[in-house]
Structure formats: C-alpha cells, structure tokens
Amino acid sequence: MKKNIICGVIIIVAIVCVFGYLIMNNVSTADLIGSSGDNATKMLSSSKGGVMVQYPSEWVLSESTSNSSVIALAKSDSIDSSKVGQVTINVEKQPIEGSFDSFINKTYTAMQHDSSFNLTSSGQVLINDKNATEYVYTSDVDGVVKEHNAIWFDKGDQAYVVLYSAPIDKFNENLNSFNYILENMQIGA
C-alpha cells in the first residue's frame, strides 16, 4: 500500500513538472495530421519575443550563445555529450542600423575575411509572399564542417534571421524541417 502511494506521488510530481515546463516555455502541442494518418508527426509550437514557430516533436527548445537569439531549436538526436545541438535552427532579432541591405551585408563582408567561413551563395528569395535575403555558407570550426542557411527578413526597424546549421552530412536530411519551420513561422507586430 505504501509503495502504491509513493508511486502515485512520483507520477503526480512528474505530471506537474511537465505541465509546468510547457506553461513556463509557452509550449503547446498540436497534432497536425498529414495524409499518412498513423505516421503523422506531432508538432509543437513555441512563442517568444514576438516570434511563433511550429516544429516537429523530434526537435527541442535549446539555448543559444547569441545574445540576439529569440528562439533556438536543436534536433534531439543531434545533441552531443556536452549537451550542444549539432543540428540547430536559431531565430534572432536585431535592431537595424542604417538600411536593411547594408546591415546584413556588413555581417557577411566581415565573414569573407575569416578563412573558416566560405560563402557559397546569396540572393533574394520569396518566403510566404515575403521578400527575404538568403545566405548559404559553410564553416570549418575546430575540424567540424557545417553548412548554414540564413534567411533574413525585415519588419519595422528590426532584422530577423532564421539560421539553420548542420554538419555537412546531416544538412540535406533535415532541410525539410527547416523549410517547414520557416514557412510556418509568424513574426508579430
């Protein structure tokens, strides 16, 4: 009898902790049923700093080293032993200084002088009927080669960037998740 009470208390504490986490992090779950029925992917959503993202349940909220980060996600199976996600999507917001184009071009001009980065393409793209600027580049930091896709938007006097980063061999296999998150992201007023 005593064992049942202890188990019951542990289960209740676990449930309270899960709901507390969901409430504190503005996480809600929703089943987005695709045409595959039983193989539907559970989608989560998170809203912070005027940005709302929906993401597959195999991704988790994570921390970012960038002070401009609003929401950071990592693919759960890419988190290494030091608890750092190797496949990540980071949404950042920064105030625009000068024009939007000169603001973001300044970032990539500085990168061209750093031999660990290699810009492979840049240009204008259309995401959900919104003009955006895309930069695709690789980096080699401490022998880890990653590919990055940065999509920049401007809204008011703020620049938003959605940055997808993954090791070269993992980049294409996670590109659909990045595209889904990008296409379903909402930026508030």
C-alpha positions, 0 to 999 in steps of 0.5 A, spaced: 500 500 500 505 504 501 509 503 495 502 504 491 502 511 494 509 513 493 508 511 486 502 515 485 506 521 488 512 520 483 507 520 477 503 526 480 510 530 481 512 528 474 505 530 471 506 537 474 513 538 472 511 537 465 505 541 465 509 546 468 515 546 463 510 547 457 506 553 461 513 556 463 516 555 455 509 557 452 509 550 449 503 547 446 502 541 442 498 540 436 497 534 432 497 536 425 495 530 421 498 529 414 495 524 409 499 518 412 494 518 418 498 513 423 505 516 421 503 523 422 508 527 426 506 531 432 508 538 432 509 543 437 509 550 437 513 555 441 512 563 442 517 568 444 519 575 443 514 576 438 516 570 434 511 563 433 514 557 430 511 550 429 516 544 429 516 537 429 516 533 436 523 530 434 526 537 435 527 541 442 527 548 445 535 549 446 539 555 448 543 559 444 550 563 445 547 569 441 545 574 445 540 576 439 537 569 439 529 569 440 528 562 439 533 556 438 531 549 436 536 543 436 534 536 433 534 531 439 538 526 436 543 531 434 545 533 441 552 531 443 555 529 450 556 536 452 549 537 451 550 542 444 545 541 438 549 539 432 543 540 428 540 547 430 535 552 427 536 559 431 531 565 430 534 572 432 532 579 432 536 585 431 535 592 431 537 595 424 542 600 423 542 604 417 538 600 411 536 593 411 541 591 405 547 594 408 546 591 415 546 584 413 551 585 408 556 588 413 555 581 417 557 577 411 563 582 408 566 581 415 565 573 414 569 573 407 575 575 411 575 569 416 578 563 412 573 558 416 567 561 413 566 560 405 560 563 402 557 559 397 551 563 395 546 569 396 540 572 393 533 574 394 528 569 395 520 569 396 518 566 403 510 566 404 509 572 399 515 575 403 521 578 400 527 575 404 535 575 403 538 568 403 545 566 405 548 559 404 555 558 407 559 553 410 564 553 416 570 549 418 570 550 426 575 546 430 575 540 424 567 540 424 564 542 417 557 545 417 553 548 412 548 554 414 542 557 411 540 564 413 534 567 411 533 574 413 527 578 413 525 585 415 519 588 419 519 595 422 526 597 424 528 590 426 532 584 422 530 577 423 534 571 421 532 564 421 539 560 421 539 553 420 546 549 421 548 542 420 554 538 419 555 537 412 552 530 412 546 531 416 544 538 412 540 535 406 536 530 411 533 535 415 532 541 410 525 539 410 524 541 417 527 547 416 523 549 410 517 547 414 519 551 420 520 557 416 514 557 412 510 556 418 513 561 422 509 568 424 513 574 426 508 579 430 507 586 430 
